[in-house]
Every structure is written in structure tokens, then in C-alpha cells.
Amino acid sequence: MRLNNVSAFKSRASATMIRRALQNTCIDKGATKGSKLLDQINELAQKGVITSDIKEWATVTRWIGNDAAHPESPEVEIEEAESIIALTEQLLNVIYISPAIAEERKKIRNQKTKKL
């Protein structure tokens, strides 16, 4: 990798950071800390924390993130980095945002029904 190739450097850095965010998410959701990311993804799927679709998204993200983390691996293309960023945004929406919205709506609904 050449340092003057800023786009390639950004893609590699982005993919590495996304992989790390994925692993932190796995740990936050109850996967065994210190395990390999693949094992953590599988653990969350077995526990029903993530669906099979999300498991696939996470696995693709892990592959590209692994390539980014190791200098001897293939370069991470801009499109690959952008795709795992999009996948991770969706994953975080499903795991964190949607449940929080649903919980908030549930609280509001319960407050409304108590007033009746």
C-alpha cells in the first residue's frame, strides 16, 4: 500500500474500524469477550440475538475487515468499504435503534392507556 494512495488507505482504515465496531457490538450484546469474532457472531446467532440474515451481514463485514487489518491481504476497494459501512449501519439499526424506538413507543402507549 502506498501512503500517497489516500483512497485505498481510507478504505482499509474504514473497514478495520467497522470490523472493530462489529466486535464491540457482539461483546455488548453478550458474546464471550476474548473469543474470535467469528465465534462471537455464531454465539449471538445461536442465542437468537441476531437473525441468520444479520449473521451473514456480520460475516461479510468480518471478512472484509480481516483483509483490511492484515497488510498481506488483498486491498480493500472503496466499494467494499462503503458496502460494509452500509451493512453495519443496518445491523446497528436492527440491534439498537429499532428496539429503542419500539420500547419508547411502548412506554408512550402505556402512559396513554393509564390515563384512560
Secondary structure, 3 states (H helix, E strand, C coil): CCCCCHHHHHHHHHHHHHHHHHHHHHHHCCCCCCCCHHHHHHHHHHCCCCCHHHHHHHHHHHHHHHHHHCCCCCCCCHHHHHHHHHHHHHHHHHHHHHHHHHHHHHHHHHHHHHHC
